[in-house]
Amino acid sequence: VVAVNTSLAALLAARGAPTRLPAVSAVSALAAVAVVVGGTWAWVPLPEEETGDSLRVGVVQSGGGMSADARFTRNEELSRSLARE
């Protein structure tokens, strides 16, 4: 990000254009993409697979769509499964 912004600012300075605005716009665009990707990752439900008598549980992202009770139940099931092994 820094290299891209620096090169963009150098190119614009050589052309006589203001250098601050494009760098800020590029950073803002990258931040917006990061927020969208991170938010999608946190809210996508994770699959559960039942394997024999134990339940394999995926990592629950903080801020996900599950309630605190559902996360607690899944963590308890994972703890019991690991204790048996």
C-alpha positions, 0 to 999 in steps of 0.5 A: 500500500505504501509503495503504491501510494508513494509511486502514485504521488511521485507520478502526480507530482511529476505531472504537477497534480496535487499529491495528497488526494489520490493517496488518501483515496487509495487508502480509503478504497483499500480500507473499504475493501478490507471492511467488506471482506472482514465483515463477510468472513465474520458473518458466514456460517461455518459448517458442522460435521458429525463424526461418530460420537464427537462433533467437529466444530469450526472456529467461531469468528467474534461478531458472528451471527450466532448467539452467545448461548449457541457459541457456549454450547458449541464450545462445550461440545468441542471441549467434551470431544477433545477430552475423550481423545 
